[in-house]
Amino acid sequence: MPLADILGHERIVEVLRRSLRTGKTAHSYLFEGVPGCGRKKTALALIQALFCTSAADDACGVCPSCRKVAGGSHPDITLIAPLPDKRDISIDQLRELQRVLSLRPYEAPRKACIIEPAERMSVNAANSLLKTLEEPPGDALMILLTENAGMLLPTIRSRCQLIRFAPLPPEHVMTLLERSGISAGTASLLAPMSGGSMQRAIELDNEALAEKREAVLARLGQMNIKRIATVFDAAEALSGNRDETLELLDLLISFYRDALHLAAGSAEIVNRTVRPAIEAIAGRTPLPRTLELLEAICETRRAVQRNANPKLALDHLFMDIAAA
Ligand SMILES: [Zn+2]
């Protein structure tokens, strides 16, 4: 992503672009801010701009180099983070980094690395990095990301140019959530609670989605065609406006797809957190019937999209499901 497309950090982008124009980028940066506010995106955009073969102070976005950075496959970029199931970044990881940085770049004018989160370097590991930060081998660009620069050794801080990222304003979180495919209604609920962090907004969305999954499955489990009120009550409770109903139907589609996968002997399902309830659906619904219901849900979705009344459409669909 070019620097010009970074949302919410205009002043920082301006400073970085000026340094690119004048050829005065620092060797080592420390980007401080809440996780999810755009530090890593900006770091990658800076590297992309520095590596770009056709533009001066920003990435063109289309040259082979820009595409490799965007696709996460550029051979001259190293990302350092704690290894899976490890709390800290180890001294071995940083030794290996220094070895890699000392090699000649494959394609780019210089090598680059991002260390995240920098506060997770042990004291020994951090000390091993001091010389590299001061004089990166081969003119490499080092970018350290941290939530709080105060948690780093003063010797690390003093060797880096500190750039402070403010939390994203809620309106930018909203725009970014919508760009990532979250509905406008949900985005407007999540943005004010996100603390200016996209990461937190997405976590909140996942928590809300987990609750929603459980509520929907509980309602489905309570429906009984012999007590028709349970069916209409479920439709009443779960239908909303058009967008909310479409979201519900997407959830139902994912449940029945998962049930289908289980019935076909696959262990991989999307709704892992509610696996027992999905197994119950798969257990009580014969395979051909599951396929019919999946088709019925998709048909209901199309009808709601074409302006069918959400509550009536769900009444109809839920009677079909309860009859299974
Ligand atoms: Zn380019």
Residues whose N, C-alpha, C, O or C-beta is under 5 A from the ligand:
A	BS01	ZN	C52 T53 S54 A59 C60 G61 V62 C63 C66
